[in-house]
Amino acid sequence: MRDFRKYDIWTDSMELVDAIYTFVEAFPNSEKYGLSSQITRSAVSIPSNIAEGASRNSEKDFARFLEIGLGSAFELETQLIIAERRKYISESHLEESIMKLTSLQKRIYALRRKIIN
């Protein structure tokens, strides 16, 4: 069993969750059960899957959960683009968020590749 708290990707994804919750609060109430909920669920899924994967005994399982977390990161990116198109977030906020997400996606992918090779 690995200590998921020691992974930078987990720490960084937790910081991303905090940021997401903060700016989703400004979304219209009509999005409470729509896009706001989807965005927060996708964001929370990233560190959750890293943690769950780290708890598994096999490298194969850990890699599978990293892949799920990576998928959630790409879902989140798409949802943030939708939020910007709906004018819920600014273009500059979107660019900053995507820059952080892209870095996180690359690092999750790299760890997954390292584990399966």
C-alpha positions in Angstrom: 0.0 0.0 0.0 1.3 3.4 -1.0 0.9 6.7 0.8 -1.2 8.7 -1.7 -0.4 11.9 0.2 3.2 11.7 -0.9 2.3 12.0 -4.6 2.6 15.6 -6.0 -0.2 14.8 -8.4 -2.5 14.1 -5.4 -1.5 17.3 -3.6 -1.9 19.4 -6.8 -5.2 17.9 -7.6 -6.5 18.6 -4.1 -5.5 22.3 -4.6 -7.3 22.2 -7.9 -10.4 20.9 -6.1 -10.2 23.9 -3.7 -10.0 26.4 -6.5 -12.8 24.7 -8.4 -15.2 24.9 -5.4 -14.3 28.5 -4.9 -15.2 29.7 -8.4 -18.2 27.4 -9.0 -19.8 29.3 -6.1 -20.2 32.2 -8.5 -22.1 30.1 -11.1 -25.9 30.8 -11.5 -28.2 28.9 -9.2 -29.7 27.3 -12.3 -26.4 25.4 -12.7 -26.4 24.1 -9.1 -27.5 20.6 -10.2 -26.1 20.9 -13.7 -22.7 22.1 -14.8 -21.6 23.1 -11.3 -22.2 19.6 -10.0 -20.5 18.0 -12.9 -17.4 20.2 -12.6 -17.0 19.6 -8.9 -17.6 15.8 -9.3 -14.9 15.7 -12.0 -12.5 17.7 -9.9 -13.0 15.5 -6.8 -12.7 12.4 -8.9 -9.1 13.1 -9.8 -7.5 13.0 -6.3 -10.0 10.3 -5.2 -8.9 7.9 -7.9 -5.2 8.6 -7.2 -5.8 7.8 -3.6 -7.9 4.7 -4.3 -5.4 3.4 -6.8 -2.5 3.9 -4.4 -4.4 1.7 -1.9 -4.4 -1.2 -4.3 -1.9 -4.0 -4.0 -1.1 -4.4 -7.7 0.7 -2.0 -10.1 -2.0 -2.9 -12.7 -4.8 -1.7 -10.4 -2.9 1.5 -9.5 -2.4 2.2 -13.2 -6.1 1.6 -13.9 -7.1 4.1 -11.3 -4.6 6.7 -12.6 -6.2 6.2 -16.0 -9.6 6.9 -14.5 -8.3 10.0 -12.7 -6.7 11.1 -16.0 -10.1 10.7 -17.7 -11.7 12.9 -15.0 -9.1 15.6 -15.7 -10.0 15.7 -19.3 -13.7 15.7 -18.4 -13.0 18.7 -16.2 -11.1 20.5 -18.9 -14.1 20.1 -21.3 -16.5 21.3 -18.6 -14.4 24.4 -17.9 -14.4 25.2 -21.6 -18.2 24.9 -21.5 -18.3 27.2 -18.5 -16.2 29.8 -20.3 -18.4 29.6 -23.4 -21.5 30.1 -21.2 -19.6 33.2 -19.7 -19.6 31.7 -16.2 -15.8 32.0 -16.1 -13.4 34.5 -17.8 -11.2 33.5 -20.7 -8.1 34.3 -18.5 -9.5 32.1 -15.7 -10.0 29.3 -18.2 -6.5 29.6 -19.6 -5.0 29.5 -16.1 -7.0 26.5 -15.2 -6.2 24.6 -18.4 -2.5 25.4 -17.9 -2.7 23.7 -14.4 -4.8 20.9 -15.7 -2.5 20.2 -18.6 0.5 19.9 -16.3 -1.5 17.6 -14.0 -2.6 15.5 -17.0 0.9 15.0 -18.2 2.2 14.0 -14.8 -0.6 11.5 -14.2 0.1 10.1 -17.6 3.8 9.9 -17.0 3.3 8.1 -13.6 0.9 5.7 -15.2 3.4 4.9 -18.0 6.2 4.4 -15.5 4.1 2.0 -13.5 3.0 -0.1 -16.5 6.5 -0.3 -18.1 
